[in-house]
Amino acid sequence: MNPVIAKVIVEVPVSRTNRPFDYLVPEWLLPILRVGSRVIVPFGPRKLQGFVIGLLELADGTETSIDPQKLREILEVEDDLPPLTEELLDLAEWMSKQYLCPWITAIHAMIPAVLKGKTERWVVAAAELTAELAGQSPLLHELLRRGAVAYREVEQQFPDEIPLLPGWLSAGWLTTEYHVKDRVTHKQASYVTLLLTDEEALAKADSLPKQAEQMRRVLLHLAPFSGQPIAAKELGELLGVSRPTLKNLAAKGWIRLEQMEVLRNPYAHRKFADAKHSYTAQQQTVLKPIAQAIEQGGFASFLLHGVTGSGKTEVYLAAIEQTLAKGKEAIFLVPEISLTPQMVERVKGRFGNLVAVLHSGLSQGERYDEWRRIIRQQVKVVVGARSAIFAPLRNLGLIVIDEEHENSYKQEETPRYHAREVALWRARQNHGVLIMGSATPSLETYALATRGRYQLLTMNERVGNRPLPQVHVVDMREELLKQNRSMFSQTLYQMIEQRLQNGEQIVLFLNRRGFSTFVMCRSCGYTLTCVHCDISLTYHRTNHTARCHYCGYTIKQPDHCPECQSSHIRFFGTGTQKVEEELSRLFPGIRVIRMDVDTTSRKGAHEELLDRFRRGQGDVLLGTQMIAKGLDFPRVTLVGVIAADTSLHLPDFRAAEKTFQLLTQVGGRAGRHELRGDVVIQTYTPEHYSIRHATKHDYLSFYEEEMLNRKRTGYPPYYRLVLISFSHEQLPVLIQGAQTVADYLKARLQPSTILLGPVASPIPRIKDRFRFQLMLKYRDEPKLIDMLGQMNRHFDEWLKQQQLLMNVDIDPQMLL
């Protein structure tokens, strides 16, 4: 037989090993080794995990520089079903080059955490393993008897049979499972299988004494289901039989009692109904080109610009429906976990069990089981947040990105990918359709749509011709002149009071959690700051602590100033906790549901809080940006923005855009159904163009004004950006290192490319590490990514010696 060579990416994320290594495939592993398989390989003195990215058969006469005699062999194949498709492996290679990260790091972004942790492999008997087959081998006999055996036990007790495992796995007699950190990652349940024929079962039942009534009931019930596993729990509930009864029957050899895997379903106890849907004229208009593109089967990309409440979700669902009818599959991305429950309800209502859900709110086991339903091709639609873009679908025809402007689609750790760019790559590779939707598209996306890169579709009317909410802008400077020092303007106070009287609901938005945004001594001006970061501490009233929202450093709230010992230490700024307390003081008996990072850290908390509000158990939904988008509640008639300036004055060229988007999105939560809505925006800068245009729901005017500013200052979409960040515990080492890299770049960049820095980052220290940054602004630098890759390799060893961290972020979304 001709030797087969596997090209393997090993789990060593450094630049010198960022390439495939050649390994010889032993003949006995050939039945189950595939491109995309996880393998164990010898690497130097160690045994490491790796991923097979290619297989090469050396036929007679093949010219090659590879000498099979000098290659080391693959030791083990870890999966009977490869966790990565060939398309995803190609994507990992593209991401490695595009986002300047190790190949293995890109691969790790695509697979569940269970497959990355320290795992223990088990060999499990499949339903196809019969007693007759088990008689061929001591290992098969042991597996039939016990159901599963740890792989290390197989190595110790049945070493001669290990070469036979791949053939048995390939034949479907066995499967493999993984246990993580001694915790079973597969949910198990007891099942009962009748080992007698139905005639034998009836005869045995007749022969039992009267006191064995429970055993008789079990045999009579199982007789029609001979050989079919039935859940022991189901038998217990139906027949009222105990566990000892089943054990007695198993001891007689009449039934088999075994543990079998049950896929966890986070939505098992939920019923989803599909609401009747008819399309508005605008929905029908935008669906025509989408439907045509799906029907033709080639690559197409659309930007769906629709005002809040215009029915974009129904367009997405119709496109998914048509994609499935063509025999293809779909990915539906939503920006945040807070959107997922409501969106899941819509998608599950339409497509039922064909839907898998991937988001961080699921437990590790639930997420793993959902992922396995996808890899086993048991689902057609995947709904989830950013990382769901890597769902291993094999016949992808449609990708939908809802709220495409959202920052959360950009990963802020390595690999620093943007889900929108990955979606474009996958749609092109699969000759599929990409739909990006938003009421407030990012400037870069809208600019590309106006230039013909994407087909622009517009929906400027709400469903049922419902009016957009009336927006009231309150100048808080005038409130101060009226001696109103409350966080609520007179307008907002009166509207809250009116809604409470009418039994309607209110959404209040403030993009700051905690009670106070900083704590200061009024005697000497000392501000409580984090000892590890150059950032003020936020006061949290619930546990009387001051906390850093960057590193988690927490201290008990002091009674006296640490600097001058004065007792005049006070809380300044407003957080969601403070708003909640003030609401309770001004409106006794008001029911407030607060949603921020502090109240939603527990699993399922998002859905639980939103369900309570939907059921009318709260008058006010108060929260940070997680409540600003996508939520749809019929009785919400008032939205209040406590401080519209929160994000406006950040040192970020996108500050105006983010403010406009947030105000438009949160305002869109009001008056989405029969009742009319109002929005109150409280601001100290009502004249700012982002606030002026948001009050009129006028995206195009904002776009034109903001584009002029971007052109004048040289920012996207007129220029592209690269942010290079450095951090070190010693400031002199940091400054010297950043300057060395800057000098390297200056000598290689084209004159048209602008290099800014090195300068201190907007937050100059986090977690005891000082931070500096460089920024590149470029328009025509076709080989810039390659040059930055060379820079990474050039400085790799030197950075390690200096203990200097350097990160390169292509098209950054966060500049802080």
Secondary structure as GFF3:
##gff-version 3
##sequence-region A 1 816
A	DSSP	beta_strand	4	10	.	.	.	ID=ss1
A	DSSP	three_ten_helix	15	17	.	.	.	ID=ss2
A	DSSP	beta_strand	21	24	.	.	.	ID=ss3
A	DSSP	three_ten_helix	27	29	.	.	.	ID=ss4
A	DSSP	beta_strand	38	43	.	.	.	ID=ss5
A	DSSP	beta_strand	46	57	.	.	.	ID=ss6
A	DSSP	three_ten_helix	68	70	.	.	.	ID=ss7
A	DSSP	beta_strand	76	77	.	.	.	ID=ss8
A	DSSP	alpha_helix	86	98	.	.	.	ID=ss9
A	DSSP	alpha_helix	103	108	.	.	.	ID=ss10
A	DSSP	three_ten_helix	113	115	.	.	.	ID=ss11
A	DSSP	beta_strand	119	125	.	.	.	ID=ss12
A	DSSP	alpha_helix	131	134	.	.	.	ID=ss13
A	DSSP	alpha_helix	138	146	.	.	.	ID=ss14
A	DSSP	beta_strand	148	150	.	.	.	ID=ss15
A	DSSP	alpha_helix	151	157	.	.	.	ID=ss16
A	DSSP	three_ten_helix	159	164	.	.	.	ID=ss17
A	DSSP	alpha_helix	165	171	.	.	.	ID=ss18
A	DSSP	beta_strand	174	180	.	.	.	ID=ss19
A	DSSP	beta_strand	183	184	.	.	.	ID=ss20
A	DSSP	beta_strand	188	194	.	.	.	ID=ss21
A	DSSP	alpha_helix	198	207	.	.	.	ID=ss22
A	DSSP	three_ten_helix	210	212	.	.	.	ID=ss23
A	DSSP	alpha_helix	213	222	.	.	.	ID=ss24
A	DSSP	three_ten_helix	223	225	.	.	.	ID=ss25
A	DSSP	beta_strand	230	231	.	.	.	ID=ss26
A	DSSP	alpha_helix	232	239	.	.	.	ID=ss27
A	DSSP	alpha_helix	243	251	.	.	.	ID=ss28
A	DSSP	beta_strand	255	261	.	.	.	ID=ss29
A	DSSP	alpha_helix	281	296	.	.	.	ID=ss30
A	DSSP	beta_strand	300	306	.	.	.	ID=ss31
A	DSSP	alpha_helix	312	325	.	.	.	ID=ss32
A	DSSP	beta_strand	329	333	.	.	.	ID=ss33
A	DSSP	alpha_helix	340	351	.	.	.	ID=ss34
A	DSSP	three_ten_helix	352	354	.	.	.	ID=ss35
A	DSSP	beta_strand	355	358	.	.	.	ID=ss36
A	DSSP	alpha_helix	364	375	.	.	.	ID=ss37
A	DSSP	beta_strand	381	384	.	.	.	ID=ss38
A	DSSP	three_ten_helix	386	390	.	.	.	ID=ss39
A	DSSP	beta_strand	396	402	.	.	.	ID=ss40
A	DSSP	three_ten_helix	407	409	.	.	.	ID=ss41
A	DSSP	alpha_helix	419	429	.	.	.	ID=ss42
A	DSSP	beta_strand	433	438	.	.	.	ID=ss43
A	DSSP	alpha_helix	443	450	.	.	.	ID=ss44
A	DSSP	beta_strand	455	459	.	.	.	ID=ss45
A	DSSP	three_ten_helix	463	465	.	.	.	ID=ss46
A	DSSP	beta_strand	470	475	.	.	.	ID=ss47
A	DSSP	alpha_helix	476	481	.	.	.	ID=ss48
A	DSSP	alpha_helix	490	502	.	.	.	ID=ss49
A	DSSP	beta_strand	505	509	.	.	.	ID=ss50
A	DSSP	beta_strand	518	521	.	.	.	ID=ss51
A	DSSP	beta_strand	538	540	.	.	.	ID=ss52
A	DSSP	beta_strand	545	547	.	.	.	ID=ss53
A	DSSP	beta_strand	554	556	.	.	.	ID=ss54
A	DSSP	beta_strand	569	572	.	.	.	ID=ss55
A	DSSP	alpha_helix	576	586	.	.	.	ID=ss56
A	DSSP	beta_strand	592	595	.	.	.	ID=ss57
A	DSSP	alpha_helix	605	614	.	.	.	ID=ss58
A	DSSP	beta_strand	620	623	.	.	.	ID=ss59
A	DSSP	three_ten_helix	625	627	.	.	.	ID=ss60
A	DSSP	beta_strand	636	641	.	.	.	ID=ss61
A	DSSP	alpha_helix	655	667	.	.	.	ID=ss62
A	DSSP	beta_strand	678	683	.	.	.	ID=ss63
A	DSSP	alpha_helix	689	695	.	.	.	ID=ss64
A	DSSP	alpha_helix	699	713	.	.	.	ID=ss65
A	DSSP	beta_strand	720	728	.	.	.	ID=ss66
A	DSSP	alpha_helix	731	746	.	.	.	ID=ss67
A	DSSP	beta_strand	754	766	.	.	.	ID=ss68
A	DSSP	beta_strand	769	778	.	.	.	ID=ss69
A	DSSP	alpha_helix	784	802	.	.	.	ID=ss70
A	DSSP	beta_strand	805	810	.	.	.	ID=ss71
###
